Structures are given as C-alpha cells and as structure tokens.
Amino acid sequence: MARSGGLLQKSLVIHAVVFAVVVAGLFTINQDVSPDVNWVKYVAWGWGIGLAAHGTVWALWGRR
C-alpha cells in the first residue's frame, strides 16, 4: 500500500504543476485576446474541482 500512496502523491504533484502552468498560460492568452471577458476562471474552477477530488483521494487513501 505504501507504493500506491507514493504513486498517488506523485500523480497529485504532477496534476497540480500542470494545472498551474496551463492556467497561467490561459490567463496570459485571456488577457491578450479578450481582456474584457474573464473566461479563464471557468477553466480554473472546473479543473480545480478535479484537482481537489484528486487531493481528497490522496488524503483519504494515499497517506496510510
């Protein structure tokens, strides 16, 4: 079980880093293309829910 917990943690870290990089890039694109409409917040919220679910799974089953 310790091995799967380590894999869950590693995948969570990768998920969080990719989230941060993509949302930062999309924010930059949003500011350049359509600064009047803040559409990137919907992407960040949706993906953030998935990231939170991933973190919850890690917290409940990966830390044992």
Backbone as CSV, one residue per row, in Angstrom:
resi,resn,N_x,N_y,N_z,CA_x,CA_y,CA_z,C_x,C_y,C_z
1,MET,0.821,-1.203,0.000,0.000,0.000,0.000,0.860,1.261,0.000
2,ALA,2.034,1.200,0.594,2.886,2.381,0.633,3.296,2.809,-0.771
3,ARG,3.513,1.831,-1.641,3.908,2.157,-3.002,2.791,2.898,-3.732
4,SER,1.554,2.433,-3.592,0.451,3.107,-4.273,0.226,4.509,-3.699
5,GLY,0.475,4.688,-2.415,0.362,6.017,-1.817,1.385,6.970,-2.388
6,GLY,2.597,6.455,-2.630,3.639,7.280,-3.240,3.292,7.651,-4.667
7,LEU,2.696,6.701,-5.382,2.270,6.991,-6.756,1.143,8.008,-6.778
8,LEU,0.228,7.902,-5.820,-0.854,8.887,-5.730,-0.302,10.281,-5.450
9,GLN,0.683,10.346,-4.562,1.268,11.648,-4.239,2.002,12.222,-5.444
10,LYS,2.758,11.387,-6.131,3.495,11.850,-7.307,2.531,12.329,-8.390
11,SER,1.459,11.581,-8.621,0.499,11.986,-9.642,-0.234,13.267,-9.236
12,LEU,-0.471,13.453,-7.947,-1.109,14.679,-7.474,-0.194,15.883,-7.697
13,VAL,1.073,15.725,-7.420,2.026,16.824,-7.629,2.100,17.173,-9.116
14,ILE,2.175,16.155,-9.970,2.201,16.399,-11.416,0.925,17.110,-11.855
15,HIS,-0.211,16.656,-11.358,-1.506,17.265,-11.688,-1.510,18.745,-11.282
16,ALA,-1.012,19.048,-10.094,-1.009,20.425,-9.604,-0.067,21.316,-10.424
17,VAL,1.089,20.790,-10.790,2.041,21.581,-11.577,1.479,21.862,-12.972
18,VAL,0.920,20.838,-13.601,0.330,21.034,-14.928,-0.832,22.019,-14.844
19,PHE,-1.652,21.900,-13.811,-2.753,22.842,-13.592,-2.230,24.276,-13.539
20,ALA,-1.207,24.508,-12.723,-0.673,25.860,-12.548,-0.103,26.414,-13.855
21,VAL,0.635,25.592,-14.583,1.248,26.053,-15.835,0.174,26.359,-16.884
22,VAL,-0.779,25.466,-17.036,-1.818,25.661,-18.056,-2.703,26.854,-17.715
23,VAL,-3.104,26.977,-16.469,-3.973,28.104,-16.094,-3.219,29.429,-16.243
24,ALA,-1.941,29.445,-15.906,-1.152,30.671,-16.096,-1.061,31.027,-17.582
25,GLY,-0.841,30.026,-18.420,-0.799,30.276,-19.858,-2.134,30.755,-20.400
26,LEU,-3.210,30.111,-19.961,-4.532,30.532,-20.404,-4.873,31.936,-19.915
27,PHE,-4.420,32.279,-18.718,-4.650,33.622,-18.196,-3.956,34.658,-19.082
28,THR,-2.733,34.336,-19.481,-1.980,35.231,-20.361,-2.702,35.392,-21.703
29,ILE,-3.142,34.275,-22.264,-3.886,34.329,-23.525,-5.173,35.127,-23.355
30,ASN,-5.869,34.904,-22.249,-7.113,35.623,-21.982,-6.874,37.131,-21.930
31,GLN,-5.808,37.549,-21.301,-5.520,38.982,-21.193,-5.146,39.596,-22.537
32,ASP,-4.474,38.810,-23.389,-4.080,39.318,-24.706,-5.250,39.351,-25.684
33,VAL,-6.077,38.324,-25.669,-7.122,38.167,-26.682,-8.421,38.879,-26.299
34,SER,-8.882,38.641,-25.080,-10.169,39.222,-24.682,-10.116,39.691,-23.231
35,PRO,-9.468,40.822,-22.989,-9.330,41.297,-21.603,-10.655,41.693,-20.949
36,ASP,-11.679,41.946,-21.758,-12.972,42.346,-21.196,-13.753,41.166,-20.641
37,VAL,-13.488,39.959,-21.147,-14.207,38.760,-20.724,-13.227,37.826,-20.025
38,ASN,-13.510,37.519,-18.769,-12.613,36.676,-17.986,-13.085,35.223,-18.035
39,TRP,-12.830,34.547,-19.158,-13.289,33.170,-19.342,-12.393,32.145,-18.679
40,VAL,-11.175,32.519,-18.358,-10.233,31.548,-17.794,-10.665,31.082,-16.407
41,LYS,-11.463,31.859,-15.715,-11.906,31.465,-14.379,-12.769,30.210,-14.420
42,TYR,-13.513,30.009,-15.518,-14.341,28.810,-15.636,-13.476,27.564,-15.813
43,VAL,-12.435,27.707,-16.580,-11.495,26.592,-16.757,-10.814,26.278,-15.431
44,ALA,-10.354,27.314,-14.736,-9.665,27.125,-13.463,-10.587,26.485,-12.421
45,TRP,-11.832,26.911,-12.368,-12.780,26.325,-11.414,-13.054,24.863,-11.730
46,GLY,-13.335,24.579,-12.995,-13.634,23.200,-13.384,-12.472,22.260,-13.130
47,TRP,-11.301,22.670,-13.563,-10.126,21.841,-13.365,-9.762,21.803,-11.879
48,GLY,-9.980,22.890,-11.177,-9.700,22.936,-9.745,-10.547,21.949,-8.955
49,ILE,-11.788,21.741,-9.393,-12.645,20.740,-8.750,-12.042,19.354,-8.925
50,GLY,-11.573,19.068,-10.137,-10.913,17.782,-10.387,-9.640,17.631,-9.575
51,LEU,-8.880,18.696,-9.457,-7.653,18.661,-8.657,-7.978,18.465,-7.176
52,ALA,-9.025,19.102,-6.700,-9.448,18.916,-5.311,-9.896,17.485,-5.054
53,ALA,-10.598,16.895,-6.019,-11.007,15.496,-5.881,-9.786,14.583,-5.837
54,HIS,-8.813,14.872,-6.670,-7.569,14.102,-6.677,-6.871,14.228,-5.315
55,GLY,-6.823,15.434,-4.781,-6.218,15.651,-3.472,-6.972,14.944,-2.355
56,THR,-8.294,14.895,-2.475,-9.100,14.195,-1.479,-8.816,12.699,-1.499
57,VAL,-8.715,12.129,-2.680,-8.381,10.708,-2.798,-7.016,10.441,-2.181
58,TRP,-6.056,11.294,-2.468,-4.719,11.118,-1.880,-4.782,11.235,-0.350
59,ALA,-5.539,12.208,0.151,-5.624,12.408,1.599,-6.286,11.229,2.310
60,LEU,-7.288,10.643,1.662,-8.022,9.555,2.305,-7.324,8.198,2.178
61,TRP,-6.756,7.921,1.006,-6.203,6.590,0.778,-4.699,6.548,0.562
62,GLY,-4.109,7.652,0.174,-2.694,7.638,-0.155,-1.759,7.870,1.005
63,ARG,-2.251,8.375,2.111,-1.391,8.744,3.239,-1.335,7.665,4.300
64,ARG,-1.908,6.522,4.074,-1.908,5.465,5.087,-0.564,4.850,5.253
